[in-house]
């Protein structure tokens, strides 16, 4: 193992320097979290920081929350290895924000609640809808956490210069423990500050790397693309055109449509993104925060094109594929190629802060969902004190972190952008139909909501379980196993990697069928919610409550 570690270390510079810079980032962010999060936390402070952030601050934090390991590590690797097809992730993730801005941001904030389940259950029967919405939120957050933990394992393994399954599993476990500690200490306020700082650092680092890469090729994109093509002879000119991954056959073409649906419709149903709308004081600031987020996120995704092709040109597909974490190591390897160990340490430290910030947001969402929606509203029927709720939220954060660690160990070799796409598919299938119908359809009722959430959720999960992602996916050329389970296990029945094409229509259809087959209809409650969602009337009382 020592020899293996040394060999890997030679590829990525000095592990001691890498870890020193990495430790400095952790220490600084931890100090910030402790400073801004002092004092006793109420449930509102724990989940939404009391709505104390401005639209600009929250927009930067949303960018920090949304620009995850998938955005930096996964997309850079996908572009480096698959070219044009990899960049489609960037396009999908960005376009998705228009759906969030136009359809849900302002209306969700105007309900003045803590979680997605608060909105969905406002005009419907509390217990069944809360249980369904909470179940969906927990599953979506789990899939999203898988991606972040996989990215963390790849990144820190590269920093330490270690390889091998056992070593990476240990790294994922340690990283998971550190991340849960941040959430326990900081709550939403500390997490928001970490997300703001991380967003600024990440965008600045990527901008510097972009200029650096372009400078090596005379600030000519065409020269950069040519160099990437030459460094990847197996793919060649196909790198610059659609089809490397999603044009191989009819199945992959259909899979791309499925992926596009998941990416575009998934963002508006992500629980940890929706919860960020409640950290601002009113709907105007919620809308402003999304506008800031779109500009920051859009600029970042344009830069990933240069980072990805830069990694393909300067590092090469072969070296990326051989590194710990494979495609997820493309951006850190590019940093090492540009600036040696110091830049690698800085970029990796920022990337780790990226993972930390996203996981912190996800962990708060899962703990809030369990403590507020399930423990207090369902099990205790709203009688639990805030102190009890916060205590349960902390316990849920620890349990959720442990589950994420185990899942990350299974998914550590998957591209993190791809794993996030699965979370988007589940969110679009289970959450988006219910959110839209709750806000816009007068006839919508409890049966429609429950059928839609459970039906969309179960269909997406079942299709994922029986997809090539979990078992039976083998590289046709090299014979390498590309699935989560070993090559000897193959029970895949569904041909597509992403279930969105099937599961999203199922979610919408079940919402309509369930609603039309039930006589339940509370016109007064719908009218009350409509007034609140459009005007914000009653928000102050809801937050105080």
ZAMARGU-4260 file (C-alpha; in steps of 0.2 Angstrom, whole numbers, plus 5000, padded with zeros to 4 digits):
<rodrens>
0) 5000/5000/5000 | 5014/5012/5004 | 5022/5009/4987 | 5005/5012/4979 | 5003/5028/4988
5) 5020/5034/4983 | 5016/5030/4965 | 5000/5040/4966 | 5008/5054/4975 | 5021/5057/4961
10) 5007/5060/4949 | 4998/5073/4959 | 5012/5082/4969 | 5016/5082/4987 | 5002/5074/4998
15) 5009/5084/5013 | 5007/5101/5005 | 4990/5096/4998 | 4984/5091/5015 | 4991/5106/5024
20) 4981/5118/5012 | 4966/5107/5014 | 4967/5108/5033 | 4969/5127/5032 | 4952/5128/5022
25) 4944/5116/5035 | 4950/5126/5050 | 4945/5143/5042 | 4927/5138/5037 | 4925/5129/5054
30) 4930/5145/5063 | 4918/5155/5053 | 4904/5143/5057 | 4907/5143/5075 | 4908/5163/5075
35) 4892/5166/5066 | 4882/5152/5074 | 4885/5156/5092 | 4870/5155/5104 | 4855/5144/5106
40) 4846/5139/5091 | 4827/5138/5088 | 4819/5127/5075 | 4818/5142/5063 | 4836/5147/5066
45) 4842/5129/5064 | 4832/5126/5047 | 4831/5143/5039 | 4842/5155/5049 | 4827/5165/5054
50) 4825/5172/5036 | 4839/5184/5040 | 4848/5184/5023 | 4846/5197/5009 | 4842/5191/4991
55) 4860/5195/4985 | 4867/5185/5000 | 4855/5170/4997 | 4858/5170/4979 | 4877/5168/4982
60) 4873/5155/4994 | 4861/5146/4982 | 4875/5146/4969 | 4886/5138/4983 | 4873/5125/4986
65) 4869/5121/4968 | 4887/5121/4961 | 4891/5105/4969 | 4904/5091/4966 | 4894/5087/4951
70) 4896/5104/4944 | 4915/5105/4947 | 4922/5088/4947 | 4909/5078/4938 | 4905/5090/4923
75) 4924/5094/4921 | 4927/5075/4919 | 4912/5072/4908 | 4918/5086/4896 | 4936/5080/4896
80) 4931/5062/4892 | 4915/5064/4882 | 4917/5082/4875 | 4900/5089/4869 | 4890/5076/4877
85) 4898/5080/4894 | 4894/5099/4892 | 4875/5094/4890 | 4875/5092/4909 | 4880/5111/4911
90) 4866/5116/4899 | 4853/5106/4908 | 4858/5111/4926 | 4857/5130/4920 | 4841/5129/4910
95) 4833/5121/4925 | 4834/5137/4935 | 4822/5146/4923 | 4809/5133/4929 | 4813/5136/4947
100) 4812/5155/4945 | 4796/5156/4934 | 4786/5143/4943 | 4790/5140/4961 | 4803/5152/4969
105) 4791/5167/4974 | 4776/5156/4977 | 4785/5144/4988 | 4793/5158/4999 | 4776/5166/5001
110) 4769/5151/5011 | 4782/5156/5024 | 4786/5138/5030 | 4801/5128/5034 | 4800/5113/5022
115) 4793/5107/5006 | 4780/5097/5015 | 4773/5113/5024 | 4768/5119/5007 | 4761/5103/5000
120) 4751/5100/5016 | 4744/5118/5018 | 4728/5115/5008 | 4728/5096/5010 | 4726/5083/5024
125) 4741/5085/5035 | 4747/5068/5040 | 4747/5058/5024 | 4754/5072/5013 | 4768/5076/5026
130) 4773/5057/5027 | 4773/5056/5008 | 4783/5072/5005 | 4795/5068/5019 | 4798/5051/5012
135) 4802/5059/4995 | 4813/5073/5002 | 4823/5060/5011 | 4826/5049/4996 | 4830/5063/4985
140) 4843/5070/4997 | 4850/5053/4999 | 4854/5051/4981 | 4861/5069/4980 | 4872/5065/4995
145) 4878/5049/4986 | 4886/5060/4973 | 4894/5072/4985 | 4902/5058/4995 | 4908/5050/4980
150) 4916/5066/4975 | 4924/5068/4992 | 4931/5051/4992 | 4939/5054/4975 | 4946/5071/4979
155) 4954/5067/4996 | 4961/5051/4989 | 4969/5061/4976 | 4976/5073/4989 | 4982/5059/5000
160) 4990/5050/4985 | 4980/5034/4990 | 4971/5021/4979 | 4962/5005/4982 | 4944/5002/4988
165) 4948/5001/5007 | 4958/5017/5007 | 4944/5027/4998 | 4931/5020/5009 | 4941/5026/5024
170) 4942/5043/5017 | 4924/5044/5013 | 4920/5039/5031 | 4932/5052/5038 | 4925/5066/5027
175) 4907/5061/5031 | 4911/5063/5050 | 4919/5080/5047 | 4904/5086/5037 | 4891/5081/5050
180) 4901/5090/5063 | 4899/5106/5053 | 4880/5104/5052 | 4879/5100/5071 | 4889/5116/5075
185) 4882/5129/5062 | 4864/5125/5058 | 4857/5135/5042 | 4866/5151/5047 | 4883/5144/5048
190) 4880/5133/5032 | 4874/5148/5022 | 4890/5158/5026 | 4901/5143/5021 | 4891/5142/5005
195) 4893/5160/5001 | 4912/5160/5004 | 4913/5144/4994 | 4904/5150/4979 | 4915/5166/4978
200) 4931/5155/4980 | 4925/5142/4968 | 4920/5154/4954 | 4936/5164/4956 | 4947/5148/4955
205) 4938/5142/4940 | 4939/5159/4932 | 4958/5159/4935 | 4960/5142/4928 | 4950/5146/4913
210) 4961/5161/4909 | 4977/5150/4912 | 4971/5136/4901 | 4966/5148/4887 | 4983/5157/4889
215) 4992/5141/4885 | 4983/5140/4868 | 4984/5159/4863 | 4966/5162/4870 | 4959/5152/4855
220) 4945/5140/4859 | 4948/5131/4842 | 4967/5127/4847 | 4961/5121/4864 | 4948/5109/4856
225) 4961/5103/4843 | 4973/5099/4857 | 4959/5090/4867 | 4955/5079/4852 | 4974/5075/4849
230) 4975/5069/4867 | 4960/5058/4866 | 4964/5047/4850 | 4951/5034/4855 | 4937/5047/4852
235) 4945/5059/4841 | 4935/5072/4831 | 4919/5065/4839 | 4923/5074/4855 | 4917/5090/4847
240) 4901/5083/4841 | 4885/5076/4849 | 4885/5057/4851 | 4900/5051/4860 | 4890/5045/4875
245) 4872/5048/4869 | 4873/5044/4851 | 4880/5026/4851 | 4863/5018/4848 | 4844/5021/4849
250) 4844/5017/4868 | 4858/5030/4872 | 4848/5043/4862 | 4832/5040/4871 | 4843/5040/4887
255) 4848/5058/4883 | 4830/5063/4882 | 4827/5055/4899 | 4842/5064/4906 | 4837/5081/4899
260) 4820/5079/4907 | 4827/5075/4924 | 4839/5089/4923 | 4827/5103/4918 | 4812/5098/4929
265) 4822/5091/4944 | 4829/5108/4951 | 4812/5115/4955 | 4808/5099/4966 | 4825/5098/4975
270) 4821/5099/4994 | 4837/5107/4999 | 4836/5121/4985 | 4817/5124/4990 | 4822/5126/5008
275) 4834/5140/5003 | 4819/5151/4998 | 4815/5152/5016 | 4831/5160/5022 | 4826/5177/5015
280) 4813/5189/5023 | 4800/5190/5008 | 4796/5184/4991 | 4804/5199/4982 | 4820/5194/4990
285) 4817/5176/4985 | 4815/5181/4967 | 4830/5192/4968 | 4841/5178/4975 | 4836/5166/4961
290) 4841/5180/4949 | 4858/5182/4957 | 4860/5163/4957 | 4856/5161/4938 | 4870/5174/4933
295) 4883/5166/4945 | 4878/5148/4940 | 4877/5153/4921 | 4894/5161/4921 | 4901/5146/4930
300) 4894/5133/4918 | 4901/5142/4903 | 4918/5141/4911 | 4917/5122/4914 | 4918/5120/4895
305) 4936/5127/4895 | 4940/5118/4911 | 4934/5101/4904 | 4943/5103/4887 | 4958/5110/4896
310) 4959/5094/4907 | 4957/5083/4891 | 4971/5093/4882 | 4983/5095/4896 | 4980/5079/4906
315) 4973/5067/4894 | 4959/5054/4895 | 4971/5040/4899 | 4978/5048/4915 | 4961/5054/4920
320) 4954/5037/4919 | 4969/5029/4929 | 4967/5042/4944 | 4958/5038/4960 | 4940/5044/4956
325) 4943/5042/4938 | 4933/5056/4929 | 4930/5065/4945 | 4949/5069/4946 | 4950/5078/4930
330) 4949/5096/4937 | 4961/5093/4952 | 4973/5085/4939 | 4972/5100/4928 | 4976/5111/4942
335) 4991/5101/4946 | 4996/5102/4927 | 4994/5121/4928 | 5002/5126/4944 | 5009/5111/4953
340) 5006/5106/4971 | 5001/5123/4977 | 4987/5125/4964 | 4982/5107/4966 | 4980/5110/4985
345) 4971/5126/4983 | 4959/5120/4970 | 4956/5104/4980 | 4953/5113/4996 | 4940/5124/4987
350) 4932/5108/4979 | 4931/5100/4996 | 4923/5116/5003 | 4911/5114/4989 | 4906/5097/4994
355) 4906/5102/5012 | 4894/5116/5009 | 4882/5106/4998 | 4882/5091/5010 | 4879/5103/5025
360) 4863/5110/5016 | 4857/5092/5012 | 4860/5086/5029 | 4850/5101/5036 | 4836/5097/5024
365) 4835/5079/5029 | 4836/5083/5048 | 4823/5096/5046 | 4812/5085/5036 | 4813/5071/5049
370) 4812/5082/5064 | 4799/5095/5058 | 4788/5085/5046 | 4789/5067/5053 | 4793/5069/5072
375) 4783/5085/5077 | 4769/5086/5064 | 4765/5067/5061 | 4771/5057/5077 | 4769/5071/5090
380) 4754/5079/5080 | 4762/5097/5082 | 4764/5096/5101 | 4784/5094/5102 | 4793/5109/5109
385) 4806/5118/5098 | 4820/5111/5109 | 4814/5094/5107 | 4813/5097/5088 | 4830/5104/5087
390) 4837/5089/5097 | 4829/5076/5085 | 4835/5086/5070 | 4853/5084/5077 | 4851/5065/5079
395) 4844/5064/5062 | 4859/5073/5055 | 4870/5060/5062 | 4860/5045/5056 | 4858/5053/5039
400) 4877/5056/5038 | 4880/5038/5042 | 4868/5032/5028 | 4877/5044/5016 | 4894/5037/5021
405) 4888/5019/5017 | 4880/5024/5001 | 4895/5034/4995 | 4906/5019/4998 | 4895/5009/4985
410) 4895/5024/4973 | 4913/5030/4974 | 4918/5025/4956 | 4902/5033/4947 | 4903/5050/4939
415) 4896/5062/4952 | 4887/5072/4938 | 4878/5057/4933 | 4873/5052/4951 | 4866/5070/4954
420) 4856/5067/4938 | 4847/5052/4947 | 4843/5063/4961 | 4835/5076/4949 | 4825/5062/4941
425) 4818/5057/4958 | 4814/5075/4962 | 4806/5078/4946 | 4795/5062/4947 | 4789/5063/4965
430) 4790/5082/4970 | 4787/5093/4955 | 4770/5087/4950 | 4763/5089/4967 | 4771/5106/4970
435) 4764/5113/4953 | 4747/5106/4956 | 4746/5112/4974 | 4750/5130/4968 | 4740/5131/4952
440) 4726/5118/4951 | 4711/5122/4961 | 4704/5104/4960 | 4720/5096/4967 | 4717/5085/4983
445) 4725/5074/4995 | 4724/5058/4985 | 4731/5066/4970 | 4746/5072/4980 | 4749/5055/4989
450) 4747/5045/4973 | 4759/5057/4964 | 4773/5057/4977 | 4773/5038/4981 | 4770/5033/4963
455) 4783/5045/4955 | 4795/5040/4969 | 4793/5021/4968 | 4793/5021/4949 | 4810/5031/4949
460) 4818/5020/4962 | 4812/5004/4955 | 4818/5009/4937 | 4835/5014/4945 | 4837/4998/4954
465) 4834/4988/4938 | 4844/5000/4927 | 4862/4997/4921 | 4868/5009/4933 | 4866/4997/4947
470) 4871/4981/4938 | 4876/4974/4922 | 4884/4989/4914 | 4900/4984/4905 | 4912/4994/4894
475) 4910/4986/4877 | 4928/4990/4872 | 4938/4987/4888 | 4926/4975/4897 | 4927/4986/4913
480) 4913/4986/4925 | 4903/5002/4925 | 4889/4998/4937 | 4889/5000/4956 | 4888/4981/4959
485) 4901/4968/4954 | 4901/4962/4936 | 4896/4945/4942 | 4879/4952/4947 | 4867/4957/4933
490) 4848/4959/4936 | 4845/4975/4926 | 4829/4975/4916 | 4827/4993/4912 | 4838/4999/4897
495) 4840/5017/4902 | 4852/5024/4914 | 4841/5038/4919 | 4822/5034/4923 | 4815/5052/4920
500) 4807/5048/4903 | 4796/5036/4911 | 4794/5041/4930 | 4791/5059/4927 | 4775/5056/4916
505) 4770/5043/4929 | 4771/5056/4943 | 4760/5069/4933 | 4748/5055/4928 | 4745/5048/4945
510) 4742/5066/4952 | 4728/5069/4939 | 4720/5051/4941 | 4721/5052/4960 | 4713/5069/4960
515) 4699/5065/4948 | 4694/5049/4957 | 4692/5058/4974 | 4678/5069/4979 | 4688/5079/4991
520) 4689/5098/4987 | 4692/5112/5000 | 4688/5127/4990 | 4690/5139/5004 | 4707/5132/5009
525) 4713/5133/4991 | 4708/5151/4990 | 4717/5155/5006 | 4733/5147/5000 | 4731/5156/4983
530) 4730/5173/4992 | 4745/5168/5003 | 4756/5162/4988 | 4752/5177/4977 | 4753/5191/4991
535) 4763/5184/5005 | 4749/5188/5017 | 4751/5179/5034 | 4770/5175/5031 | 4775/5184/5047
540) 4763/5174/5058 | 4768/5158/5049 | 4787/5161/5052 | 4783/5166/5070 | 4773/5150/5073
</rodrens>
